[in-house]
């Protein structure tokens, strides 16, 4: 392994010292959306005479350095926008800012055409970009557009259960996904006990999923990175959009604070389940309810070409509550969970080849169970609260250096101070003056430094190589790891490429759960002297083919991933405070977990069409995921709960006219692996409990996860009716979830029945969602 690390480091050094043989000049600038001034990331810039190109970074900046020429043509293309071609003279450094989506008032000749980006030209693999506009067209449960549920439709990504927004990527658990919003880590991504995600699509500019071949700039997780960027806000004029659905409504406003210089974005969403149910409740028997909300905000200021400042944040909460107020007792109890993030970013352009971004980031997740009790007769007050969570403060500094068209060097440092709250109990018995504030916290410092280079030594070969040095400081222990990364793309033809990648990853924080679905009670804990970091080694190889007619991309990938030091509860163990929050006893989570290993391998096929009257994709995954823990299943290897042999998704969006859009989704998947009783027996001859004197039975469960649930399949359809109005545009959407009313299994139980004097056991299936129609009204102005 040391030889591999040194070899990659040597290659990086060679890349960094490529000689400059003649006078060169740099073309650089920002790419913006013409109507709003929004910076566009991932725009392709191509020089056909030299057969070279680059892309704009996450802040819309691009730079390309080439030998001096009398003239050179540049082509700019981006999905959903018209392409542009500019011809300029290159006898000095040029600043060329581009406005896509409208005519640019420049002296150069401009040619507009439809963008035709090629996946075969990119060195990255196992990466999926989904246009936000396409996400909004896909039919969804109760009309709520959900980014993470759309990601579940991609090959290599599994869902946790019916309706769940959690994702399992290439055999990894939900804690192995790094989900970031404007550089801030989001730890719990679910509303309504996992049925919806917290991300409001109206506030998002881009969504990118990386499943493998991770560049060195990403770290801290084993399975995937979901990177989302919020819109910046319209710098030219005020706009708004929103919607009214069956369970929630949303509203987004954006506009200039100083025209052309500064803008603001405000976006909010709230459910009204509690408001609808409240009038129907019997107030004498108490009241209760549930609601969630989320709020996004972003402000930015453009100080000119060299400096830009951004401040963004997310705030959201779910709350379930019960209230009772009668003549004797007043009680208010329930639980809530929520996230808060904040990101302050400063972009600075040192030169036309060197771009930097400094970020200060705050992230906080908290779960709480509370109970307020008042005995009116005896005038006694009691309050108890149990909570857990994680809070982060992060500093990041990243630079992009583009010395020539064949090299794009990225480097950076980051450091995060974690504070974990695995156990915190507050109880106040006011009349008796008994106060118990037992708060247990654990701190950890996670840091990393990285360097990577995207290098194109010859026209047909492109490579991304990098090294990441990660570090974690726990209370009594510290860990260092070198994480090499390498991706290679070899273009056999102009539209056909072979790709392969290797990535070494380490994860220093863990989510422990004894359930198969994402609940707010799942516990975030750090690496300690007793609990080692999770590790993975993943290799992948595949091919990519771009077709011009029809305009679609085909990719086929195979992967193998080995995982080490995975965490799970021991059999029969649980975290006592979660079961009894008022208990004064404390059980260390470290005593209740065990460490193991896992393997995941498979094949993924994706046929995707992003533009045109008909768009969508077909995805297929064939995979195996197994785990092994010495303290579970007698040390024998078993299938992970989310192991799914076959997974198919077909998504189609057809724009019949400018006013009507039809969409449909069909999914099929092998059932999850679960543990069920295989037999029931009496452990004593008489069939009676000797101590208590009544019959009892014992379940024999056999091997863990040896039972397969029924296959899951479902069809969703939707139709949208658009209409231009004097004030903007309105859309009515009618959608049907689970069109043919498939009774998909959510969980199983066992029971017995008597037939002809004999007792028979049987399996009982419970389903969650039948056919569900919904209607949503959306608007833009």
Secondary structure, DSSP 8 states (H G I E B T S, - for coil): -HHHHHHHHHHHHHHHT----S-EEEEEEEEEETTT--B-SS-EEEETTTTEEEE--TTSEEEEEEE-EEEEEEEEE-TTSEEEEEEEEESS-EE--EEETS----SS----EE----GGG-S--SEEE--HHHHTTS--GGG---HHHHHTTSTTEEESSTT---EEETT--GGGEEEEETTEE-S--EEGGGTEES--GGGEEEEEEE-SS--TT--S-SSEEEEEEE----SSS-EEEEEE-SSEEEEEEEEEEETTTEEEEEEEEEE-HHHHHHTTS-GGG-EEEEEEEEEEEEEEEE-STTEEEEEEEEEEEEEEEEEEE-SSEEEEEEEEEEEEEEEEEEEEESSSSEEEEEEEEEEEEEEEEEEEEEETTTTEEEEEEEEEEEEEEEEEEEEEEEEETTEEEEEEEEEEEEEEEEEEEEEEETTTTEEEEEEEEEEEEEEEEEEEEEEEEETTEEEEEEEEEEEEE-SS-EEEEEEEEEEEEEEEETTEEEEEEEEEEEE-EEEE-SSSS--TT-EEEE--SSS--EEEEEEEEEEEEEETTTTEEEEEEEEEEEEEEEEEE-TT---HHHH-TT------GGGGEEEEEEEEEEEEEEEEE-SSSEEEEEEEEEEEEEEEETTSGGG--EE-TT--SEEEEEEEEEE-SSSEEEEEEEEEE---EE---SEEE-SSTTSS-TTT-S---EEE--STT-EE---EEEEEEEEEEEEE-SSSEEEEEEEEESTT----EEEEEEEEEEETTEEEEEEEEEE----EEEEEEEEE-
